[in-house]
Amino acid sequence: MLEDGQKGVILQRDKETYALAPHIPCGVVTPETLRKLADVAEKYGAAAMKITSAARIALVGLKEEQVDDVWADLGMSPGAAVGLCVRSVKACPGTTFCKRGQQDSLGIGMQLDERYHGVELPGKCKMGVSGCGNQCAETSFKDIGLVGSPKGWKVVIGGCGGGRPRIADLLVEGLNNDEALAMVDRLVEYFKANAKPKERLGRLINRVGLDAVKEALGAAV
């Protein structure tokens, strides 16, 4: 029996079948990829195709002996759905498509995905990028989030769901694209250096204090 994450699969409730979710950066998918996913799902008799909260398309209800062949037919990389790493970067359409977008969330999200998807950290980490204050990427529930405004990017940190949900704290605002990306870089390095094993960023903030985090990152007022 495969363990969760092994060969990019997640064991299902029946303890017999698996789901796998190829990586689809920021949920942007081509017609060709959609056709390939549908063809593979039909070929191997997947029980369902599920759009996940990380904007991936999971093939559900596959047998263990099918997993290698499914990945070979897809020719896609697994999404980092489990493990102590950057699991996902969720981004709204932003100024690329949305009339309400105030910053280029999709462009920044793609850059963050390329830099960080699957990068190992002390605890799991989710990122979100919203092009305006509506936060369609659920940014305040992400460990690291960017929120667009007319004056630039707000960086919010420490959000999560789970049994002890936490709304993200404002770290800094008014950043341009390069400054926002640089702040995320510093934040990830700070998290690597200071978090305890399996500790999420919000719990680290609770432990050391938001002011200490701001000072360490050069974001103190």
Backbone as ProteinMPNN parsed JSONL, in Angstrom:
{"seq_chain_A": "MLEDGQKGVILQRDKETYALAPHIPCGVVTPETLRKLADVAEKYGAAAMKITSAARIALVGLKEEQVDDVWADLGMSPGAAVGLCVRSVKACPGTTFCKRGQQDSLGIGMQLDERYHGVELPGKCKMGVSGCGNQCAETSFKDIGLVGSPKGWKVVIGGCGGGRPRIADLLVEGLNNDEALAMVDRLVEYFKANAKPKERLGRLINRVGLDAVKEALGAAV", "coords_chain_A": {"N_chain_A": [[0.848, -1.193, 0.0], [0.549, 2.2, -0.856], [1.857, 5.119, 0.729], [0.496, 8.311, 1.789], [1.358, 10.853, -0.425], [3.472, 9.409, -1.511], [4.624, 8.626, -4.663], [3.021, 10.661, -5.492], [0.325, 10.422, -4.638], [-2.83, 10.165, -2.83], [-4.233, 8.319, -0.314], [-7.516, 7.02, -0.297], [-10.803, 7.145, 1.307], [-11.8, 4.556, 1.336], [-9.588, 3.033, 1.809], [-8.352, 1.595, -0.141], [-8.232, 2.621, -2.718], [-6.854, 5.373, -4.667], [-6.229, 8.932, -4.945], [-4.927, 11.197, -7.311], [-3.305, 14.272, -8.037], [-2.333, 16.266, -10.485], [0.091, 18.901, -10.839], [-1.06, 22.135, -11.357], [-0.191, 25.133, -12.105], [-1.324, 27.876, -10.308], [-3.885, 27.285, -11.105], [-4.326, 27.685, -13.809], [-5.168, 26.429, -16.855], [-4.847, 24.602, -19.927], [-6.869, 23.897, -22.884], [-5.859, 21.565, -24.064], [-4.63, 20.225, -21.9], [-6.858, 19.767, -20.269], [-8.296, 18.005, -21.912], [-6.508, 15.868, -21.949], [-6.483, 15.086, -19.232], [-9.169, 14.293, -18.985], [-9.278, 12.187, -20.852], [-7.443, 10.342, -19.732], [-8.692, 9.845, -17.281], [-11.005, 8.523, -18.163], [-9.833, 6.316, -19.464], [-8.675, 4.836, -17.369], [-10.755, 4.405, -15.682], [-11.485, 6.2, -13.573], [-13.113, 7.117, -10.546], [-14.061, 9.651, -10.112], [-13.599, 13.084, -11.138], [-12.17, 15.724, -9.54], [-12.245, 19.108, -8.783], [-9.953, 20.724, -6.859], [-9.406, 22.471, -3.685], [-7.024, 23.749, -4.014], [-7.002, 24.486, -6.6], [-6.441, 22.452, -8.412], [-6.934, 19.544, -10.521], [-8.121, 16.668, -9.501], [-7.756, 13.172, -9.995], [-9.763, 10.666, -8.995], [-10.145, 7.622, -7.127], [-8.47, 5.578, -8.119], [-6.635, 2.562, -8.78], [-3.867, 0.987, -7.068], [-2.064, -0.357, -8.75], [-2.408, 1.018, -11.073], [-1.252, 3.499, -10.893], [1.426, 4.27, -11.742], [1.215, 4.034, -14.527], [-0.797, 5.878, -15.055], [0.443, 8.34, -14.378], [2.469, 8.276, -16.299], [1.003, 8.433, -18.684], [-0.2, 10.926, -18.35], [1.997, 12.686, -18.188], [2.667, 14.773, -16.485], [3.671, 16.766, -13.645], [3.388, 15.873, -10.146], [1.143, 17.552, -7.87], [2.037, 19.254, -4.863], [0.494, 18.036, -2.519], [0.562, 17.045, 0.046], [2.626, 16.887, 3.046], [5.459, 18.596, 4.615], [5.828, 21.421, 3.394], [5.72, 23.98, 0.818], [2.612, 23.915, -0.198], [0.726, 24.897, -2.002], [0.018, 27.574, -4.29], [-2.329, 29.909, -4.506], [-4.14, 31.9, -6.727], [-6.021, 34.717, -7.793], [-7.71, 36.033, -10.796], [-6.874, 38.725, -11.073], [-5.423, 41.747, -12.466], [-5.062, 40.72, -14.969], [-7.403, 39.63, -16.018], [-9.686, 40.377, -14.486], [-12.155, 42.843, -13.824], [-12.117, 44.143, -11.413], [-9.609, 43.931, -10.46], [-6.656, 45.187, -8.963], [-3.973, 44.826, -8.795], [-1.405, 42.766, -10.313], [-2.143, 39.835, -9.757], [-2.136, 37.243, -10.826], [0.2, 37.126, -12.362], [2.194, 37.562, -10.363], [1.552, 35.429, -8.716], [2.197, 33.216, -10.349], [4.979, 33.527, -10.459], [5.643, 33.117, -7.76], [4.768, 30.48, -7.495], [6.551, 29.148, -9.213], [8.941, 29.601, -7.859], [8.512, 28.458, -5.31], [6.714, 26.243, -5.049], [6.337, 23.134, -3.569], [8.684, 23.376, -2.099], [10.566, 22.421, 0.684], [9.792, 22.95, 4.118], [9.813, 23.826, 7.67], [7.17, 23.498, 8.582], [3.907, 22.889, 7.108], [2.855, 24.984, 4.372], [0.858, 27.412, 2.882], [0.173, 29.564, 0.157], [-1.273, 32.636, -1.005], [-2.579, 34.864, -3.474], [-4.201, 37.795, -4.006], [-5.839, 40.036, -6.139], [-7.246, 42.253, -5.327], [-9.022, 43.832, -2.581], [-11.19, 42.134, -2.157], [-10.297, 39.579, -1.921], [-10.415, 37.016, -3.294], [-8.772, 34.849, -3.511], [-8.723, 33.849, -1.02], [-6.96, 34.963, 0.841], [-6.422, 35.772, 3.486], [-6.564, 33.461, 4.909], [-4.296, 32.124, 4.417], [-0.897, 31.018, 4.929], [1.061, 32.719, 3.937], [0.302, 35.664, 2.335], [-0.591, 37.851, -0.36], [-2.153, 40.919, -1.002], [-3.746, 42.935, -3.262], [-3.85, 46.491, -3.775], [-4.74, 49.921, -4.659], [-2.406, 51.268, -4.027], [-0.39, 49.433, -4.077], [1.061, 46.318, -2.937], [-0.23, 44.558, -0.132], [1.188, 42.626, 2.437], [0.265, 39.783, 4.086], [0.337, 37.594, 6.888], [0.489, 34.338, 8.436], [-2.048, 33.141, 8.424], [-4.518, 30.488, 8.615], [-6.541, 27.514, 8.248], [-8.192, 24.732, 9.57], [-8.275, 22.971, 12.785], [-7.722, 24.932, 14.608], [-8.389, 27.723, 13.587], [-6.991, 30.686, 12.055], [-6.804, 34.125, 11.442], [-4.897, 35.969, 9.114], [-2.168, 38.201, 9.909], [-1.408, 41.657, 9.28], [1.564, 42.404, 7.718], [3.118, 44.258, 6.19], [2.616, 47.023, 3.908], [1.89, 48.629, 0.703], [3.826, 47.887, -1.197], [5.772, 47.459, -4.188], [5.879, 45.202, -7.064], [8.442, 43.892, -7.152], [9.4, 44.445, -4.581], [7.485, 43.135, -3.027], [7.865, 40.44, -3.746], [10.49, 40.136, -2.835], [10.081, 40.457, -0.092], [8.549, 38.194, 0.485], [10.501, 36.282, -0.036], [12.329, 36.818, 2.08], [10.69, 36.269, 4.219], [10.134, 33.526, 3.951], [12.705, 32.483, 4.367], [13.091, 33.323, 7.007], [11.104, 31.833, 8.269], [12.053, 29.223, 7.778], [14.35, 29.297, 9.373], [13.486, 29.737, 11.99], [11.141, 28.391, 12.816], [9.643, 25.733, 14.702], [9.743, 22.1, 14.366], [7.098, 21.03, 12.339], [5.605, 23.253, 12.925], [3.372, 25.761, 12.05], [3.346, 28.923, 10.302], [1.683, 30.844, 11.531], [1.524, 29.907, 14.191], [4.155, 30.194, 14.939], [4.31, 32.996, 14.89], [2.521, 33.576, 16.963], [4.005, 32.559, 19.053], [6.473, 34.007, 19.169], [5.744, 36.619, 18.812], [4.221, 39.232, 16.936], [5.457, 41.723, 16.54], [8.162, 41.119, 16.868], [8.601, 39.502, 14.656], [8.129, 41.337, 12.573], [10.216, 43.146, 13.041], [12.448, 41.521, 12.587], [12.194, 41.088, 9.895], [12.512, 43.524, 8.795], [10.259, 45.093, 8.63], [9.168, 46.637, 10.569], [7.437, 49.442, 11.912]], "CA_chain_A": [[0.0, 0.0, 0.0], [1.298, 3.445, -0.934], [1.573, 6.128, 1.735], [0.14, 9.617, 1.237], [2.487, 11.574, -0.983], [4.334, 8.507, -2.269], [4.233, 8.63, -6.075], [2.06, 11.735, -5.734], [-1.054, 9.971, -4.441], [-3.45, 10.262, -1.514], [-5.118, 7.187, -0.055], [-8.894, 7.45, -0.131], [-11.553, 6.68, 2.483], [-11.992, 3.101, 1.31], [-8.292, 2.418, 2.145], [-7.957, 0.721, -1.243], [-7.989, 3.388, -3.936], [-6.045, 6.579, -4.5], [-6.43, 10.114, -5.781], [-3.71, 11.922, -7.662], [-3.622, 15.618, -8.519], [-1.205, 16.903, -11.156], [0.299, 20.307, -10.531], [-1.566, 23.103, -12.34], [0.189, 26.4, -11.474], [-2.357, 28.908, -10.122], [-5.16, 26.858, -11.683], [-4.452, 28.063, -15.222], [-5.093, 25.16, -17.573], [-5.128, 24.698, -21.354], [-7.79, 22.885, -23.383], [-5.122, 20.314, -24.284], [-4.469, 19.547, -20.61], [-8.175, 19.285, -19.854], [-8.616, 16.807, -22.704], [-5.647, 14.783, -21.503], [-6.997, 14.629, -17.946], [-10.427, 13.573, -19.216], [-8.98, 10.929, -21.534], [-6.808, 9.43, -18.783], [-9.723, 9.448, -16.318], [-11.848, 7.515, -18.808], [-9.042, 5.123, -19.765], [-8.403, 4.05, -16.166], [-11.99, 4.237, -14.919], [-11.505, 6.993, -12.344], [-14.465, 7.256, -9.982], [-14.47, 11.051, -10.195], [-12.617, 14.15, -11.339], [-12.547, 16.71, -8.524], [-11.483, 20.347, -8.707], [-9.572, 20.834, -5.452], [-9.309, 23.822, -3.129], [-5.767, 24.322, -4.506], [-7.211, 24.726, -8.031], [-5.965, 21.338, -9.217], [-7.983, 18.609, -10.921], [-7.718, 15.365, -8.988], [-8.374, 11.956, -10.495], [-10.095, 9.973, -7.747], [-10.622, 6.252, -7.211], [-7.576, 4.783, -8.948], [-6.011, 1.422, -8.111], [-2.417, 1.145, -6.886], [-1.326, -0.85, -9.91], [-2.608, 1.932, -12.193], [-0.676, 4.816, -10.617], [2.572, 4.569, -12.602], [0.752, 4.201, -15.904], [-1.54, 7.138, -15.122], [1.419, 9.438, -14.443], [3.162, 8.205, -17.589], [0.097, 8.935, -19.719], [-0.422, 12.361, -18.148], [3.209, 13.456, -18.452], [2.601, 15.974, -15.66], [4.265, 16.64, -12.312], [2.395, 15.86, -9.066], [1.01, 18.694, -6.988], [2.505, 18.988, -3.494], [-0.742, 18.06, -1.742], [0.834, 16.642, 1.423], [4.004, 17.073, 3.455], [5.885, 19.858, 5.211], [6.358, 22.144, 2.244], [4.759, 24.904, 0.205], [1.693, 22.993, -0.859], [0.0, 25.493, -3.118], [-0.079, 29.023, -4.448], [-3.639, 30.178, -5.091], [-4.182, 33.269, -7.224], [-7.205, 35.131, -8.531], [-7.331, 36.54, -12.122], [-6.207, 40.014, -10.965], [-5.54, 42.681, -13.59], [-5.002, 40.003, -16.24], [-8.746, 39.394, -16.536], [-10.804, 40.833, -13.66], [-12.374, 44.286, -13.85], [-11.88, 44.682, -10.074], [-8.21, 43.742, -10.103], [-5.843, 46.387, -8.763], [-2.59, 44.41, -8.973], [-1.269, 41.585, -11.171], [-2.059, 38.676, -8.864], [-1.821, 36.03, -11.571], [1.618, 37.182, -12.698], [2.972, 37.354, -9.142], [1.284, 34.065, -8.267], [2.986, 32.304, -11.168], [6.369, 33.632, -10.018], [5.753, 32.445, -6.464], [4.63, 29.045, -7.726], [7.798, 28.658, -9.795], [9.993, 29.653, -6.84], [8.289, 27.824, -4.017], [5.872, 25.052, -4.972], [7.02, 21.92, -3.149], [9.885, 23.64, -1.308], [10.412, 21.89, 2.033], [9.835, 23.919, 5.216], [9.542, 23.151, 8.949], [5.751, 23.16, 8.637], [3.25, 23.099, 5.822], [2.675, 26.398, 4.063], [0.039, 27.726, 1.722], [0.29, 30.96, -0.256], [-2.373, 33.154, -1.796], [-2.384, 36.19, -4.054], [-5.469, 38.39, -4.413], [-5.594, 41.295, -6.829], [-7.936, 43.37, -4.678], [-9.439, 43.564, -1.216], [-12.201, 41.083, -2.065], [-9.55, 38.381, -1.519], [-10.99, 35.798, -3.867], [-7.823, 33.75, -3.284], [-8.819, 33.5, 0.409], [-5.604, 35.297, 1.249], [-6.278, 35.886, 4.938], [-6.478, 32.121, 5.478], [-3.052, 31.524, 3.937], [0.292, 31.297, 5.732], [1.652, 33.913, 3.337], [-0.639, 36.189, 1.367], [-0.457, 39.189, -0.93], [-3.451, 41.508, -1.325], [-3.528, 44.127, -4.071], [-4.571, 47.741, -3.526], [-4.25, 50.938, -5.599], [-1.082, 51.735, -3.611], [0.573, 48.345, -4.13], [0.749, 45.05, -2.281], [-0.185, 44.28, 1.297], [1.645, 41.281, 2.758], [-0.364, 39.284, 5.302], [1.046, 36.373, 7.274], [0.052, 33.551, 9.584], [-3.409, 32.63, 8.354], [-4.703, 29.054, 8.369], [-7.816, 26.941, 8.645], [-7.94, 23.635, 10.502], [-8.968, 22.923, 14.074], [-7.51, 26.213, 15.285], [-8.247, 28.683, 12.486], [-6.335, 31.944, 12.395], [-6.783, 35.151, 10.405], [-3.544, 36.482, 8.916], [-1.801, 39.539, 10.383], [-0.778, 42.546, 8.311], [3.001, 42.576, 7.924], [3.572, 45.503, 5.571], [1.781, 47.358, 2.754], [2.427, 49.628, -0.205], [5.0, 47.372, -1.884], [5.647, 47.143, -5.602], [6.033, 43.769, -7.331], [9.758, 43.398, -6.739], [9.485, 44.525, -3.118], [6.629, 42.094, -2.468], [8.551, 39.156, -3.926], [11.643, 40.121, -1.931], [9.586, 40.264, 1.267], [8.205, 36.775, 0.607], [11.778, 35.558, 0.069], [12.853, 36.982, 3.44], [9.757, 35.609, 5.127], [10.358, 32.085, 3.856], [13.975, 32.193, 5.037], [12.851, 33.491, 8.444], [10.315, 30.668, 8.686], [12.975, 28.081, 7.799], [15.356, 29.424, 10.432], [12.949, 29.962, 13.33], [9.992, 27.555, 13.172], [9.853, 24.393, 15.24], [9.225, 21.073, 13.471], [5.65, 20.941, 12.125], [4.954, 24.495, 13.364], [2.981, 26.647, 10.96], [3.815, 30.297, 10.486], [0.843, 31.537, 12.51], [1.901, 29.492, 15.548], [5.43, 30.857, 15.191], [4.005, 34.394, 15.229], [1.946, 33.578, 18.317], [5.042, 32.214, 20.027], [7.525, 35.025, 19.301], [5.143, 37.943, 18.756], [4.211, 39.846, 15.607], [6.45, 42.799, 16.476], [9.483, 40.517, 16.684], [8.684, 39.076, 13.269], [8.266, 42.539, 11.763], [11.562, 43.688, 13.214], [13.403, 40.621, 11.942], [12.019, 41.174, 8.44], [12.662, 44.908, 8.358], [8.943, 45.635, 8.338], [8.682, 47.381, 11.731], [7.161, 50.86, 11.671]], "C_chain_A": [[0.89, 1.252, 0.0], [0.896, 4.368, 0.212], [1.228, 7.446, 1.056], [1.404, 10.351, 0.784], [3.416, 10.704, -1.801], [3.784, 8.374, -3.691], [3.116, 9.637, -6.348], [0.607, 11.358, -5.549], [-1.515, 10.209, -3.008], [-4.43, 9.095, -1.369], [-6.522, 7.686, 0.256], [-9.579, 6.757, 1.053], [-11.709, 5.166, 2.517], [-10.718, 2.319, 1.644], [-7.798, 1.473, 1.053], [-7.571, 1.504, -2.499], [-7.318, 4.717, -3.611], [-6.565, 7.714, -5.38], [-5.061, 10.682, -6.111], [-4.109, 13.243, -8.318], [-2.387, 16.22, -9.165], [-1.119, 18.384, -10.793], [-0.193, 21.174, -11.685], [-1.302, 24.487, -11.759], [-0.935, 27.441, -11.513], [-3.678, 28.56, -10.806], [-5.368, 27.223, -13.13], [-4.18, 26.833, -16.077], [-5.462, 25.371, -19.04], [-6.185, 23.674, -21.764], [-7.113, 21.539, -23.6], [-4.966, 19.528, -22.99], [-5.793, 19.003, -20.107], [-8.558, 18.018, -20.612], [-7.79, 15.611, -22.241], [-6.137, 14.208, -20.173], [-8.275, 13.814, -18.126], [-10.175, 12.221, -19.873], [-8.373, 9.905, -20.577], [-7.821, 8.945, -17.747], [-10.623, 8.363, -16.897], [-11.082, 6.206, -19.024], [-8.882, 4.225, -18.546], [-9.619, 3.941, -15.234], [-12.01, 4.979, -13.598], [-12.938, 7.178, -11.865], [-14.982, 8.681, -10.113], [-13.287, 11.909, -10.611], [-13.055, 15.3, -10.443], [-11.641, 17.935, -8.615], [-11.217, 20.63, -7.234], [-9.541, 22.286, -4.995], [-8.018, 24.521, -3.542], [-5.808, 24.53, -6.019], [-6.499, 23.695, -8.899], [-7.168, 20.489, -9.634], [-7.52, 17.216, -10.531], [-8.48, 14.252, -9.707], [-8.528, 11.022, -9.303], [-10.527, 8.542, -8.034], [-9.791, 5.372, -8.125], [-6.947, 3.652, -8.126], [-4.495, 1.606, -8.067], [-1.64, 0.729, -8.129], [-1.484, 0.053, -11.139], [-1.764, 3.209, -12.083], [0.463, 5.164, -11.57], [2.142, 4.827, -14.041], [-0.023, 5.51, -16.075], [-0.58, 8.321, -15.233], [2.142, 9.445, -15.781], [2.294, 8.763, -18.711], [-0.13, 10.438, -19.595], [0.807, 13.173, -18.539], [3.252, 14.762, -17.69], [3.238, 15.698, -14.305], [3.171, 16.609, -11.255], [2.318, 17.214, -8.36], [1.445, 18.32, -5.584], [1.323, 19.085, -2.531], [-0.552, 17.695, -0.283], [2.285, 16.97, 1.751], [4.282, 18.455, 4.007], [6.606, 20.667, 4.141], [5.365, 23.217, 1.83], [3.828, 24.073, -0.663], [1.016, 23.608, -2.074], [0.159, 27.004, -3.107], [-1.383, 29.288, -5.193], [-3.699, 31.639, -5.513], [-5.482, 33.524, -7.968], [-6.773, 35.689, -9.901], [-6.628, 37.896, -12.108], [-6.393, 40.893, -12.189], [-5.429, 41.988, -14.941], [-6.384, 39.872, -16.856], [-9.852, 40.135, -15.783], [-10.93, 42.357, -13.663], [-12.133, 44.935, -12.498], [-10.411, 44.595, -9.66], [-7.452, 45.057, -10.007], [-4.345, 46.102, -8.86], [-2.57, 43.086, -9.747], [-1.075, 40.335, -10.319], [-1.665, 37.407, -9.609], [-0.338, 36.0, -11.949], [2.502, 36.923, -11.495], [2.78, 35.928, -8.624], [2.096, 33.045, -9.046], [4.46, 32.341, -10.768], [6.579, 32.932, -8.675], [5.66, 30.929, -6.622], [5.936, 28.461, -8.26], [8.915, 28.615, -8.751], [9.778, 28.649, -5.719], [7.457, 26.558, -4.006], [6.71, 23.816, -4.647], [8.269, 22.126, -2.326], [9.647, 23.195, 0.137], [10.636, 22.976, 3.083], [9.602, 23.165, 6.534], [8.089, 22.7, 9.102], [5.117, 23.397, 7.279], [2.936, 24.58, 5.636], [1.824, 26.538, 2.808], [0.156, 29.22, 1.439], [-0.923, 31.359, -1.079], [-2.071, 34.547, -2.285], [-3.719, 36.689, -4.582], [-5.21, 39.77, -5.012], [-6.318, 42.487, -6.259], [-8.395, 42.924, -3.29], [-10.544, 42.538, -1.074], [-11.588, 39.732, -1.69], [-10.186, 37.078, -2.023], [-10.051, 34.604, -3.764], [-7.759, 33.373, -1.805], [-7.507, 33.801, 1.129], [-5.422, 35.337, 2.757], [-6.328, 34.546, 5.658], [-5.231, 31.385, 4.993], [-1.896, 31.879, 4.878], [0.992, 32.558, 5.244], [0.708, 34.403, 2.25], [-0.268, 37.578, 0.889], [-1.848, 39.656, -1.333], [-3.209, 42.824, -2.065], [-4.386, 45.3, -3.633], [-4.064, 48.768, -4.532], [-2.834, 51.415, -5.273], [-0.024, 50.626, -3.625], [0.102, 47.121, -3.37], [0.774, 45.159, -0.76], [0.32, 42.85, 1.46], [1.019, 40.89, 4.09], [0.195, 37.903, 5.61], [0.344, 35.652, 8.428], [-1.367, 33.045, 9.55], [-3.439, 31.125, 8.158], [-6.126, 28.668, 8.74], [-7.574, 25.896, 9.721], [-8.708, 23.768, 11.801], [-8.814, 24.193, 14.888], [-7.302, 27.289, 14.228], [-7.677, 30.014, 12.969], [-6.392, 32.888, 11.196], [-5.382, 35.741, 10.332], [-3.382, 37.894, 9.473], [-1.198, 40.351, 9.245], [0.691, 42.713, 8.667], [3.466, 43.932, 7.421], [2.664, 45.787, 4.378], [2.469, 48.405, 1.889], [3.663, 49.184, -0.962], [4.739, 47.218, -3.38], [5.933, 45.657, -5.816], [7.356, 43.218, -6.814], [9.903, 43.402, -5.222], [8.654, 43.434, -2.461], [7.294, 40.721, -2.583], [9.75, 39.043, -2.995], [11.212, 39.896, -0.487], [9.182, 38.81, 1.49], [9.475, 35.938, 0.73], [12.323, 35.621, 1.497], [11.985, 36.238, 4.445], [9.953, 34.101, 5.123], [11.657, 31.701, 4.563], [13.839, 32.332, 6.558], [12.09, 32.283, 9.004], [11.211, 29.427, 8.789], [13.869, 28.109, 9.038], [14.764, 29.395, 11.833], [11.792, 29.063, 13.743], [10.435, 26.226, 13.775], [9.315, 23.358, 14.254], [7.694, 21.003, 13.508], [4.892, 22.189, 12.601], [4.625, 25.364, 12.155], [3.345, 28.088, 11.312], [2.995, 31.048, 11.526], [1.188, 31.175, 13.937], [3.258, 30.073, 15.924], [5.208, 32.316, 15.585], [3.428, 34.493, 16.631], [3.025, 33.371, 19.375], [6.038, 33.359, 20.245], [6.981, 36.447, 19.301], [5.283, 38.576, 17.38], [5.273, 40.934, 15.488], [7.856, 42.256, 16.248], [9.671, 40.055, 15.248], [8.89, 40.278, 12.349], [9.68, 43.105, 11.853], [12.605, 42.834, 12.495], [13.363, 40.753, 10.427], [12.212, 42.59, 7.913], [11.346, 45.562, 8.011], [8.365, 46.427, 9.502], [8.511, 48.845, 11.375], [7.94, 51.692, 12.688]], "O_chain_A": [[1.854, 1.343, 0.759], [-0.267, 4.395, 0.617], [1.605, 7.685, -0.091], [2.383, 10.45, 1.523], [4.089, 11.204, -2.702], [2.613, 8.046, -3.884], [2.359, 9.493, -7.308], [-0.265, 11.907, -6.223], [-0.71, 10.424, -2.102], [-5.33, 8.912, -2.189], [-6.694, 8.661, 0.987], [-8.995, 5.894, 1.708], [-11.747, 4.562, 3.589], [-10.751, 1.093, 1.751], [-6.921, 0.644, 1.297], [-6.687, 1.091, -3.249], [-7.228, 5.128, -2.454], [-7.231, 7.501, -6.394], [-4.148, 10.649, -5.286], [-5.099, 13.327, -9.046], [-1.476, 16.648, -8.457], [-2.122, 19.027, -10.483], [0.2, 20.981, -12.835], [-2.121, 24.979, -10.983], [-1.423, 27.829, -12.575], [-4.498, 29.442, -11.057], [-6.479, 27.089, -13.643], [-3.09, 26.264, -16.027], [-6.293, 26.222, -19.358], [-6.378, 22.68, -21.063], [-7.711, 20.492, -23.353], [-5.144, 18.31, -22.975], [-5.846, 17.894, -19.575], [-9.081, 17.07, -20.025], [-8.293, 14.491, -22.15], [-6.198, 12.991, -20.004], [-8.445, 12.769, -17.497], [-10.788, 11.222, -19.497], [-8.746, 8.732, -20.605], [-7.816, 7.772, -17.375], [-10.964, 7.4, -16.211], [-11.618, 5.122, -18.793], [-8.943, 3.001, -18.66], [-9.503, 3.434, -14.118], [-12.499, 4.45, -12.6], [-13.856, 7.369, -12.662], [-16.188, 8.903, -10.214], [-12.13, 11.518, -10.458], [-14.175, 15.796, -10.565], [-10.419, 17.818, -8.534], [-12.155, 20.761, -6.448], [-9.637, 23.21, -5.804], [-7.916, 25.743, -3.438], [-4.768, 24.726, -6.648], [-6.012, 24.014, -9.984], [-8.282, 20.697, -9.153], [-6.628, 16.652, -11.164], [-9.673, 14.37, -9.988], [-7.542, 10.633, -8.677], [-11.183, 8.268, -9.039], [-10.329, 4.517, -8.828], [-6.756, 3.785, -6.918], [-3.914, 2.287, -8.912], [-0.673, 1.386, -8.514], [-0.778, -0.122, -12.132], [-1.584, 3.919, -13.073], [0.464, 6.25, -12.15], [2.652, 5.738, -14.693], [0.079, 6.169, -17.109], [-0.762, 9.199, -16.077], [2.4, 10.511, -16.339], [2.783, 9.478, -19.585], [-0.241, 11.142, -20.598], [0.679, 14.232, -19.153], [3.801, 15.751, -18.175], [3.334, 14.55, -13.871], [2.131, 17.244, -11.429], [3.315, 17.931, -8.267], [1.244, 17.184, -5.157], [1.165, 20.078, -1.821], [-1.41, 18.0, 0.546], [3.078, 17.288, 0.865], [3.463, 19.366, 3.89], [7.827, 20.604, 4.005], [4.295, 23.345, 2.424], [4.214, 23.592, -1.729], [0.762, 22.921, -3.063], [0.398, 27.623, -2.07], [-1.523, 28.935, -6.364], [-3.344, 32.523, -4.733], [-5.983, 32.657, -8.684], [-5.573, 35.808, -10.147], [-5.864, 38.199, -13.025], [-7.41, 40.796, -12.876], [-5.681, 42.617, -15.969], [-6.537, 39.988, -18.072], [-10.865, 40.489, -16.387], [-9.937, 43.071, -13.521], [-11.961, 46.152, -12.425], [-10.024, 45.13, -8.621], [-7.591, 45.932, -10.862], [-3.541, 47.025, -8.991], [-3.576, 42.382, -9.826], [0.044, 39.84, -10.184], [-0.93, 36.58, -9.07], [0.303, 34.953, -11.86], [3.458, 36.152, -11.582], [3.726, 35.298, -8.153], [2.629, 32.103, -8.459], [5.119, 31.302, -10.739], [7.577, 32.239, -8.479], [6.385, 30.184, -5.962], [6.375, 27.402, -7.812], [9.739, 27.7, -8.758], [10.734, 28.052, -5.225], [7.491, 25.838, -3.008], [7.665, 23.494, -5.353], [8.874, 21.149, -1.885], [8.637, 23.556, 0.741], [11.538, 23.805, 2.962], [9.234, 21.991, 6.514], [7.815, 21.649, 9.681], [5.713, 24.028, 6.406], [2.775, 25.326, 6.602], [2.051, 25.861, 1.805], [0.228, 30.035, 2.358], [-1.526, 30.532, -1.763], [-1.397, 35.324, -1.61], [-4.303, 36.092, -5.486], [-4.454, 40.567, -4.457], [-6.047, 43.621, -6.654], [-8.179, 41.781, -2.887], [-10.818, 42.101, 0.044], [-12.286, 38.846, -1.196], [-10.452, 36.163, -1.244], [-10.488, 33.463, -3.914], [-6.848, 32.661, -1.383], [-7.016, 32.997, 1.92], [-4.359, 34.967, 3.255], [-6.157, 34.489, 6.876], [-5.124, 30.167, 5.142], [-1.921, 32.916, 5.541], [1.459, 33.368, 6.045], [0.351, 33.647, 1.346], [0.296, 38.379, 1.634], [-2.625, 38.905, -1.923], [-2.542, 43.72, -1.547], [-5.514, 45.119, -3.174], [-3.058, 48.523, -5.198], [-2.135, 51.914, -6.156], [1.117, 50.859, -3.226], [-1.096, 46.91, -3.181], [1.672, 45.768, -0.178], [-0.075, 41.961, 0.705], [1.209, 41.57, 5.098], [0.492, 37.132, 4.698], [-0.301, 36.273, 9.273], [-1.859, 32.556, 10.567], [-2.505, 30.546, 7.604], [-6.821, 29.395, 9.45], [-6.837, 26.141, 10.676], [-9.65, 24.552, 11.916], [-9.644, 24.506, 15.741], [-6.174, 27.723, 13.995], [-7.854, 30.411, 14.121], [-6.068, 32.499, 10.074], [-4.75, 35.985, 11.36], [-4.332, 38.677, 9.505], [-0.554, 39.799, 8.352], [1.026, 43.115, 9.782], [4.134, 44.671, 8.145], [2.004, 44.874, 3.884], [3.483, 48.988, 2.273], [4.479, 50.024, -1.34], [3.627, 46.889, -3.794], [6.201, 44.933, -4.858], [7.386, 42.201, -6.122], [10.464, 42.47, -4.645], [9.066, 42.865, -1.45], [7.286, 39.937, -1.634], [10.002, 37.979, -2.43], [11.907, 39.213, 0.265], [9.439, 38.25, 2.556], [9.52, 34.99, 1.513], [12.729, 34.603, 2.057], [12.489, 35.652, 5.403], [9.94, 33.468, 6.179], [11.701, 30.701, 5.28], [14.412, 31.541, 7.307], [12.407, 31.784, 10.083], [11.136, 28.677, 9.762], [14.112, 27.079, 9.668], [15.47, 29.06, 12.784], [11.488, 28.983, 14.933], [11.469, 25.671, 13.401], [8.51, 23.701, 13.388], [7.087, 20.928, 14.577], [3.663, 22.173, 12.668], [5.496, 25.664, 11.339], [3.613, 28.417, 12.467], [3.55, 31.807, 12.32], [1.153, 32.036, 14.816], [3.494, 30.407, 17.085], [5.847, 32.813, 16.511], [3.796, 35.381, 17.4], [2.958, 33.945, 20.462], [6.406, 33.648, 21.384], [7.662, 37.376, 19.733], [6.328, 38.47, 16.738], [5.92, 41.055, 14.448], [8.649, 42.856, 15.523], [10.755, 40.192, 14.681], [9.731, 40.239, 11.451], [10.263, 43.496, 10.842], [13.528, 43.358, 11.872], [14.374, 40.555, 9.753], [12.087, 42.827, 6.711], [11.303, 46.481, 7.193], [7.21, 46.848, 9.45], [9.315, 49.423, 10.643], [7.859, 52.92, 12.674]]}, "name": "protein", "num_of_chains": 1, "seq": "MLEDGQKGVILQRDKETYALAPHIPCGVVTPETLRKLADVAEKYGAAAMKITSAARIALVGLKEEQVDDVWADLGMSPGAAVGLCVRSVKACPGTTFCKRGQQDSLGIGMQLDERYHGVELPGKCKMGVSGCGNQCAETSFKDIGLVGSPKGWKVVIGGCGGGRPRIADLLVEGLNNDEALAMVDRLVEYFKANAKPKERLGRLINRVGLDAVKEALGAAV"}
